[in-house]
Amino acid sequence: MFGISFEELLVLAVLTLILFGPEKMMEYAAKAGRLVAKARRMSEELVRQVRQAGSEYVEPLQELRQDLLAPLAPPDNRPSPPPSPYPEMHYCPRCGAKQEAVFTFCPQCGGRLK
């Protein structure tokens, strides 16, 4: 947490307790909590405003992207790839052996493949 180890945090807490006393320490802890909550609210509000301001630019950018990428798209009439010379392989669910897809039963354990 903030580059402070647990031991250093413990020493700081003890020093704060000695310097300010238990009554003032609770008061300062409450003030610090309110400050952190206020900072969190301000951060969330800033993020909301940035997202709201950026949302009006998203649609024009997407249209521009489509216009730029349209000429780069491959044609629809391209040839299909040739069939693979290798047989399609499956694994036996029982023993895990690798088998060709044409088999119904595993040659090693006899389990049903399909």
C-alpha positions as a printed Julia matrix, in Angstrom:
114×3 Matrix{Float64}:
   0.0     0.0     0.0
   1.74    3.19   -1.23
   5.14    1.52   -0.86
   4.78    1.31    2.93
   5.3    -2.03    4.65
   3.14   -3.21    7.52
   5.89   -2.52   10.05
   6.31    1.07    8.84
   2.55    1.58    8.94
   2.45    0.25   12.5
   5.25    2.64   13.57
   3.39    5.57   11.98
   0.18    4.6    13.79
   1.98    4.4    17.14
   3.7     7.77   16.57
   0.38    9.36   15.59
  -1.25    7.93   18.7
   1.54    9.32   20.89
   1.58   12.77   19.23
  -2.13   13.45   18.97
  -3.72   11.18   21.55
  -6.63    8.81   21.04
  -9.34   11.54   20.9
  -7.66   13.64   18.22
  -6.56   10.56   16.3
 -10.17    9.46   15.86
 -11.12   12.97   14.74
  -8.31   13.06   12.18
  -9.17    9.55   10.95
 -12.77   10.65   10.36
 -11.55   13.73    8.47
  -9.25   11.56    6.37
 -12.14    9.2     5.6
 -14.34   12.09    4.47
 -11.48   13.42    2.33
 -10.99   10.04    0.66
 -14.74    9.72    0.02
 -14.85   13.22   -1.49
 -11.85   12.44   -3.71
 -13.52    9.21   -4.87
 -16.75   11.06   -5.74
 -14.8    13.69   -7.66
 -12.91   10.97   -9.54
 -16.13    9.16  -10.48
 -17.67   12.44  -11.65
 -14.6    13.19  -13.78
 -14.72    9.74  -15.37
 -18.44   10.17  -16.09
 -17.85   13.56  -17.73
 -14.98   12.24  -19.86
 -17.08    9.28  -21.04
 -20.01   11.55  -21.81
 -17.8    13.95  -23.77
 -16.13   11.11  -25.65
 -19.39    9.37  -26.56
 -20.27   12.06  -29.1
 -17.09   11.21  -31.03
 -17.44    7.42  -31.03
 -20.03    7.08  -33.81
 -18.22    9.37  -36.31
 -14.96    7.52  -35.62
 -16.62    4.15  -36.23
 -18.06    5.41  -39.53
 -14.64    6.71  -40.54
 -13.06    3.39  -39.64
 -15.59    1.5   -41.78
 -14.98    3.87  -44.7
 -11.22    3.38  -44.43
 -11.32   -0.41  -44.02
 -13.92   -1.11  -46.75
 -11.38   -1.04  -49.63
  -9.08   -3.38  -47.69
 -11.7    -6.11  -47.21
 -11.05   -9.29  -49.22
 -13.43   -9.97  -52.14
 -16.32  -12.37  -51.58
 -15.45  -14.5   -54.6
 -12.1   -15.75  -53.31
 -11.47  -19.5   -53.74
 -11.92  -21.82  -50.81
  -8.78  -23.42  -49.39
  -7.95  -26.94  -50.61
  -8.98  -29.84  -48.39
  -6.42  -30.97  -45.87
  -4.47  -34.1   -46.85
  -4.41  -35.11  -43.19
  -7.38  -37.01  -41.74
  -9.48  -35.31  -39.1
  -8.44  -36.56  -35.67
 -10.45  -37.09  -32.48
  -9.52  -38.16  -28.98
 -11.08  -41.08  -27.16
 -13.07  -39.78  -24.16
 -12.2   -42.91  -22.23
  -8.44  -43.41  -22.7
  -7.45  -40.18  -24.48
  -5.89  -41.93  -27.47
  -5.75  -39.99  -30.73
  -7.88  -41.61  -33.45
  -9.03  -40.77  -36.97
 -12.58  -39.48  -37.24
 -13.67  -42.48  -39.34
 -13.52  -44.83  -36.33
 -16.66  -45.47  -34.3
 -14.88  -47.35  -31.51
 -11.41  -46.79  -30.04
  -8.98  -49.53  -31.22
  -7.05  -49.31  -27.95
  -9.75  -49.46  -25.24
 -12.88  -50.32  -27.22
 -14.79  -47.26  -26.0
 -17.33  -45.56  -28.27
 -15.93  -42.45  -29.97
 -19.17  -40.94  -31.23
